[in-house]
Amino acid sequence: MPTIITSNVAPTRYTGSANIDYRYPDGFDLRPTSELHNLILTKLYYRMFESSQEMQKRYPAWKKIDQVLTAYVDVKDAEQAIKDADDRKPVAVVVPISYATLEVLLTYFTSVFLETPYFKYEGVDANDVVPAQLLEKVIELQCLRKKVGLNLHTMFRDSLAYGFGAVSPLWTTDRAMKTVYKEESFLSSLFSSFTGRGTKQRTQEESIVYEGNMLKNIDPYRYLPDPSVPIHETQSGEYVGWIETTSYIKMLNMELYSRGDIFNVKYLAESQGGMYSQFNKSISDSGRGTKWGTGQAYNSSETRPLDVTWMYVDLIPKEWKLGNSESPEKWLFGVAYDKIIISAKRLGLDHNMFPVAVSAPDFDGHSVTPISKLELVYGLQHALNWLFDSHIANVRKSLNDMLIVDPSLININDLKDPEPGKLIRMRRAAWGRGVENAVKQLRVDDVTKGHISDSSNLMDIIAQIAGSVDSIQGVIRKTAERITAEEVRGTRSSAISRLARAAKVTSMQAMFDIGYMFASHTQQLATQEQWVRITGDWESEVRKAFPGQDRVKVTPEQLSASYDMVMRDGTTQGGEYVEVWTDILKTLLTTTNPALAQTFDVPRIFAHVARLTGAKDISQFIVRPQGQIDQGVQAGNLVPARQAGVNVEPGMMSGGGGNV
């Protein structure tokens, strides 16, 4: 039954006395005590509430996944008391088979998607080929600079552990102080015109050190999607948001450099300690907080953690008192501590999408929160843990003495002494009667001796369900005295096909959207020039446009082109038959059939075979015609080796950095 929002569900209002002079965007009155502020806050709060109510249903299952991934011992309170009393007592052991499965799947995803460039583009027509390749190189540099690969890795891990992984592609401009060299004065400049050498002064000035895309990971416990649409149809919902834990000081810095996009942060100065959102369930419901699977809020009298809820909403401005338009518009809002709006802006992005992408490789096409591979095998993981726990308990039981004692014949206190080399005294009445019938060891049968073999079978079932079979892990299991290469290749190919399915779904869901938004952001928002290196699949076409050059200075105007995203097919090195491609290449090189020679591009096939065998950058081995080298020397992009050595002065090192 759907959640019904009632009138008694309302946010906590700001009750402070501060009155700070802010200039709000578009002249709106967004003071925390204003009517407009409270209207918008209420609408956002209802959406946060209904989304959180739906997402909380999945938290208990996710917490169990967290425990099997992070806890090597699952100690309950009662068992902890037993353990404290006697550390020899058995405890519940978590067999890390789920962790091993996750590592195998994550390794495959990393191999498929984290080979640069992460995102590939092709021009729509002949005039777009070169601009599309320049756009690809610019975005490749942005990904390297902002370490986007780490964010993608986290997204893949979340999608495999929880069923989905969410990220937000954002455009950012980083400003910092930069050391530059300038002429000291007018006289120094005049003097340098006669001597050919001037005196320069080292100084600092604020400048843009990075401009480009970045990727922000969204914790599944903090994700607030529209529950009326499936997980993979984020763009079809009316809103999507998430909770970010930051700090009061960081938000003050963002307010300072945001050029008016962030405001009202100073109103939070009245609050003391941690300022958490009631919808941030990662604090209490996540199993990653500690080894035992519990968590608690971090609070300090010195620092002030702050929860900010960011939410994109497709709204009608007239209904929200944000204008007179009755046409839907996409807006971004930020709410601090569930009570103060710190951001409200119209997006106005060319792609007209929510800047959020979701990977859900095991989605069913209908659910808001799909079941992950690890959740699917959790029951088997639990049974595996029990098999190990019961076997360990039985072994400990057999190692401890289980004795039948006649206390009338021996001194029972001597028998209880745990120290080795003990001396057990007979009672005076039993002297001279022998010791055979005083103590008897009970027979202990190991009823769990088959549990280890059963555990091995369970591990095989888990690997088969999750797709992390032995051939993917690099383990060859002998099924006969001799294993042929064809058998190994066929088994590996079948296993890779299953993983390729999940990778291809992720490519269509998340990687396509991220790459598309990265390109659109760059075309719309870039203002800085960028140096890029000429490499890639269309290198020859780019070199024709820039003859004799190894690096090209790219202006924002040069990136304006129509492009198509190149989808990954979900395979990695080893996913194709290298031997087959090698035979095809040999055939083309030795053929006398003119039709084959004219139809197929032999150099590109050779480059493809080289990449399959592990070559990273085949373009560095391409021989250039002497004419191109001469043109590069004339253009100043290339110099002869004998002239390459120069004297380096401090002022010569103050150029723009950041290019990789």
Secondary structure, 3 states (H helix, E strand, C coil): CCCCCCCCCCCCCCCCCCCCCCCCHHHCCCCCCCHHHHHHHHHHHHHHHHHHHHHHHHHHHHHHHHHHHHCCECCCHHHHHHHHHCCCCCCCECCCHHHHHHHHHHHHHHHHHCCCCCCEEEECCHHHHHHHHHHHHHHHHHHHHCCHHHHHHHHHHHHHHHCCEEEEEEEEEEEEEEEEEEECCHHHHHHHHHHCCCCEEEEEEEEEEEEEEEEEEECHHHEEECCCCCCCCHHHCCEEEEEEEEEHHHHHHHHHHCCCCCCCHHHHHHCCCCECCCCCCCCCCCCCCCCCCCCCCCCCCCCCEEEEEEEEEEECCCCCCCCCCCCCEEEEEEEECCCEEEEEEECCCCCCCCCCEEECCCCCCCCCCCCCHHHHCHHHHHHHHHHHHHHHHHHHHHHCCCEEECCCCECHHHHHCCCCCCCCCECHHHCCCCCCCCEEECCCCCCCCCHHHHHHHHHHHHHHHHCCCHHHHCCCCCCCCCCCHHHHHHHHHHHHHHHHHHHHHHHHHHHHHHHHHHHHHHHHHCCCCEEEECCCCCHHHHHHHCCCCCEEEECHHHHCCCEEEECCCCCCCCCCCHHHHHHHHHHHHHCCCHHHHHHCCHHHHHHHHHHHCCCCCHHHHCCCCHHHHHHHHHHCCCCCHHHCCCCCCHHHHCCCCCCC
